[in-house]
């Protein structure tokens, strides 16, 4: 994202060579300045990469939450259409269904334990 706006990479700055003139710059000062610039650019790249990763993570989370929201809305629509059609589900019906599921699971677990004991 921001990498397209940055002109130099840390490596470009490191490899930059200045022309030497009799009235030229002091090489030690130029080198120190370039070291500072390289340090800044490394910080920029680290920050950009961290922000891009965080952005990708947040976008993935948003997509997940949107999918969950769609699922909940669909469940609400199904539940409301069920109650409107006259097949109203009561708490007693839910408890009966739950009891039946528990009974089936308990029988299945007992059957597995008996099979293990017989072998």
N, C-alpha and C positions, 0 to 999 in steps of 0.2 A: 504494500500500500504506500508507505512513505518512502520505500527504497527507490522508487522511480524519481523522487524529487531530490534525492541526495546525489550530488555530483561525483564525489570521490569515496572510495572505500578506504578502510584503514591501510590496506596493502598499497593502494595507489599513492597515498600520501607518503608512506614509508619509502617507496621506491622513487619518489620525485627527486630529481637532481637539478640543482641550480647552476647557472653559468657563473664561473668565477671571473671576477673583474678586479682590477687593481683597486677600485673604489667599491668593491662588492660588500656583501653582507658578511658579518662574522658567522662563520660556519657553526660555531658552538651555540650561538643564539638561535640560528635557524633550526638546528637540530632539536634544541629544547622546545621551541615553538611547535615544531612538527610532532614531537612526542606528545605534547599536550593535546594537539588536534586529534591525533590517533586515539588517545585515551577517551576524548569526548565522543568520537565516532563509535568506538567500541561500546560505550555506554548507550548511545543512540540505538545501535543495532540490537543490543540486549533488551532495551526497553521496548522497541518495536516488536521484536520476536515474542516477548512475553505478552504484550498486549494482543498480538495476533492470535496467540494460543488461547488466551483468555476469551477473546471474541469468539473463536471457533467453539470453545466449550460452552459458552453462554448460548450461542445459536443452536447447538445440539440440545441443550436443556430446554430451550424455548420450543423446539420442534417436538420434543418428548411431551412437554406440558400441553401443547396444542392437541396432540394426539389423545392424551388422557381426557382433555376437555371434550373433544369430539365423542369419545367413548361414553363419557358420563351423560352428555346430552342425548346420545342415542339410547342409553339405558333409561333415561327419564322419559323419553318419547315412548319407548316400548312399555314401560310401566304405566304411563298415563293412558295409553291406548288400551291396555289390558283392563284397567279399571273402568274405562268408558264402555267397553264391550260387554260388561256384565259379569265377567269372570274375575270378580274382586277377590284379591288375595288378602286373607286375614292373618293375624298373628298365629291363630290356631293352626291354619294350613301350613304356615312356615314351620311351626314346631313339629307337626306331624311329618313333614318332609325331612326335617333334620333328624328326627328320631329314626326314620327309615334308613337314612344314609348311615347313621351311626351303627344301626343293627347290621347292615350289610358289611360295613368295614370290620366290625367285631367278628362276624362269622368268617369273613375272608382271612383275618389274622389267625383265628383259631384253627382254620383248615390248614394254613401254612405251617403252624406249629405242630399239628398232628402229622403232617407229611414229613417234617424233619425228624420227629420222634420215631416214625416207622422206618425211616431209612437208617 
